[in-house]
Amino acid sequence: MELDPGFKAFYAWCKANDIPVIIVSSGMAPLIRAVLSNLIGEESANEIEIIANDVTIDADGKWEIKYRHPSSGFGHDKSQSILPYRDLANPPTLFFFGDGVSDISAAKHADVLFVKVKGDGENDLAAYCNREGIKHILFEDFSKVLPVVQSVVTGEKTVTQVLGA
């Protein structure tokens, strides 16, 4: 696996500005943490919260997925992981980055939705957003994302402005 170009700079800026980076995934948390540790270092990887499916490891070493939301087709309904932030006394601006079908449930709950352009041209999330009228920003890598996030966080632009409304 490769780290998305620009992610290290994006993460460093977020960390320097006290902006939490949370990975919301339909994958398995221990595997994500291990890959992330390899890509950005164990210390940085341990600072990033991961909301994903978990695993149980039997005495014989066999792994079994422990789904967050077993009724979801992806084992994790991502909207249930981001909606609690809406209930905070001072809800933060929610920037959400997605690339596929498993992100559809969360797409309409983000303030700024970034949809990753995939190399194969397939993009179910973008098609869903277009069909449902959900404003989003297409991106190829995190180097394109950082200036947009910075402009909203610093107040240079509003969410409405970056979404081109």
FIDRENLO-826493 format. One record per residue (C-alpha): residue number from 0; residue in three letters; z negated, x, y. Coordinates in steps of 0.02 Angstrom, whole numbers, always signed. Example, Ala and Ser with C-alpha at 12.3 -4.5 7.8 and 13.67 -1.06 7.14 Angstrom:
R     k     r        w        u        v
R     0   Ala     -390     +615     -225
R     1   Ser     -357     +684      -53
//
This chain:
R     k     r        w        u        v
R     0   Met       +0       +0       +0
R     1   Glu      +34      +54     +177
R     2   Leu      -62      +17     +334
R     3   Asp      +34      -87     +460
R     4   Pro      +98      +27     +599
R     5   Gly      -14      +12     +750
R     6   Phe     -163      -59     +656
R     7   Lys     -273      +94     +683
R     8   Ala     -245      +89     +871
R     9   Phe     -270     -100     +872
R    10   Tyr     -433      -84     +775
R    11   Ala     -495      +61     +885
R    12   Trp     -463      -41    +1043
R    13   Cys     -550     -194     +971
R    14   Lys     -699      -90     +917
R    15   Ala     -711       -5    +1088
R    16   Asn     -709     -176    +1171
R    17   Asp     -834     -260    +1053
R    18   Ile     -703     -376     +980
R    19   Pro     -737     -411     +797
R    20   Val     -595     -390     +675
R    21   Ile     -616     -502     +524
R    22   Ile     -498     -503     +377
R    23   Val     -473     -678     +307
R    24   Ser     -381     -665     +143
R    25   Ser     -340     -757      -17
R    26   Gly     -359     -592     -108
R    27   Met     -516     -518     -185
R    28   Ala     -641     -440      -65
R    29   Pro     -684     -285     -170
R    30   Leu     -501     -240     -190
R    31   Ile     -465     -267       -6
R    32   Arg     -615     -160      +42
R    33   Ala     -558      -21      -76
R    34   Val     -380      -21       -7
R    35   Leu     -444      -28     +171
R    36   Ser     -561     +118     +138
R    37   Asn     -414     +220      +76
R    38   Leu     -310     +176     +229
R    39   Ile     -433     +188     +373
R    40   Gly     -584     +275     +297
R    41   Glu     -740     +206     +216
R    42   Glu     -845     +200     +375
R    43   Ser     -717      +97     +472
R    44   Ala     -679      -12     +322
R    45   Asn     -864      -53     +302
R    46   Glu     -872     -111     +484
R    47   Ile     -738     -243     +456
R    48   Glu     -798     -410     +390
R    49   Ile     -694     -476     +246
R    50   Ile     -691     -662     +207
R    51   Ala     -601     -678      +41
R    52   Asn     -622     -727     -139
R    53   Asp     -753     -627     -230
R    54   Val     -766     -563     -407
R    55   Thr     -897     -556     -541
R    56   Ile     -897     -405     -655
R    57   Asp     -957     -430     -832
R    58   Ala    -1058     -300     -926
R    59   Asp     -900     -251    -1020
R    60   Gly     -811     -215     -854
R    61   Lys     -703     -371     -857
R    62   Trp     -671     -447     -686
R    63   Glu     -666     -632     -650
R    64   Ile     -612     -706     -483
R    65   Lys     -746     -809     -396
R    66   Tyr     -646     -925     -282
R    67   Arg     -719     -973     -113
R    68   His     -634    -1143     -120
R    69   Pro     -579    -1179     -300
R    70   Ser     -489    -1339     -248
R    71   Ser     -372    -1241     -134
R    72   Gly     -210    -1183     -213
R    73   Phe     -251    -1009     -148
R    74   Gly     -434    -1007     -197
R    75   His     -478     -992      -13
R    76   Asp     -444    -1122     +121
R    77   Lys     -433    -1006     +270
R    78   Ser     -462    -1146     +395
R    79   Gln     -639    -1163     +325
R    80   Ser     -668     -981     +369
R    81   Ile     -615     -994     +551
R    82   Leu     -671    -1170     +599
R    83   Pro     -856    -1121     +614
R    84   Tyr     -809    -1011     +763
R    85   Arg     -751    -1170     +852
R    86   Asp     -928    -1239     +839
R    87   Leu    -1011    -1093     +929
R    88   Ala    -1089    -1127    +1100
R    89   Asn     -962    -1008    +1178
R    90   Pro     -817    -1005    +1056
R    91   Pro     -713     -846    +1062
R    92   Thr     -526     -841    +1083
R    93   Leu     -463     -843     +903
R    94   Phe     -319     -726     +871
R    95   Phe     -253     -755     +695
R    96   Phe     -125     -650     +603
R    97   Gly      -32     -724     +457
R    98   Asp     +119     -696     +350
R    99   Gly     +132     -833     +222
R   100   Val      +93    -1000     +144
R   101   Ser      -92     -960     +120
R   102   Asp     -109     -951     +310
R   103   Ile      -43    -1127     +342
R   104   Ser     -213    -1212     +338
R   105   Ala     -280    -1097     +475
R   106   Ala     -123    -1091     +583
R   107   Lys     -160    -1243     +690
R   108   His     -339    -1187     +724
R   109   Ala     -297    -1020     +805
R   110   Asp     -287    -1001     +993
R   111   Val     -153     -868     +974
R   112   Leu      -60     -864     +809
R   113   Phe      +38     -709     +764
R   114   Val     +163     -731     +623
R   115   Lys     +221     -573     +535
R   116   Val     +408     -551     +517
R   117   Lys     +441     -501     +337
R   118   Gly     +575     -381     +282
R   119   Asp     +648     -502     +157
R   120   Gly     +683     -633     +290
R   121   Glu     +575     -763     +204
R   122   Asn     +442     -836     +317
R   123   Asp     +361     -997     +258
R   124   Leu     +226     -986     +391
R   125   Ala     +352     -974     +534
R   126   Ala     +454    -1117     +459
R   127   Tyr     +296    -1224     +447
R   128   Cys     +246    -1183     +627
R   129   Asn     +421    -1225     +690
R   130   Arg     +423    -1389     +595
R   131   Glu     +248    -1438     +654
R   132   Gly     +268    -1378     +833
R   133   Ile     +133    -1245     +818
R   134   Lys     +161    -1112     +950
R   135   His     +158     -937     +880
R   136   Ile     +213     -759     +916
R   137   Leu     +321     -667     +792
R   138   Phe     +272     -485     +764
R   139   Glu     +335     -340     +661
R   140   Asp     +182     -228     +672
R   141   Phe      +17     -211     +764
R   142   Ser      +89      -97     +899
R   143   Lys     +175     -254     +966
R   144   Val      +16     -358     +953
R   145   Leu     -104     -245    +1047
R   146   Pro      -29     -271    +1222
R   147   Val      -31     -459    +1198
R   148   Val     -213     -462    +1142
R   149   Gln     -261     -343    +1282
R   150   Ser     -178     -452    +1413
R   151   Val     -276     -606    +1357
R   152   Val     -443     -516    +1337
R   153   Thr     -430     -433    +1508
R   154   Gly     -380     -597    +1591
R   155   Glu     -211     -531    +1646
R   156   Lys     -131     -676    +1552
R   157   Thr     -190     -841    +1481
R   158   Val     -165     -902    +1303
R   159   Thr      -37    -1025    +1371
R   160   Gln      +59     -884    +1456
R   161   Val      +68     -772    +1302
R   162   Leu     +125     -918    +1197
R   163   Gly     +265     -948    +1322
R   164   Ala     +221    -1130    +1357
//
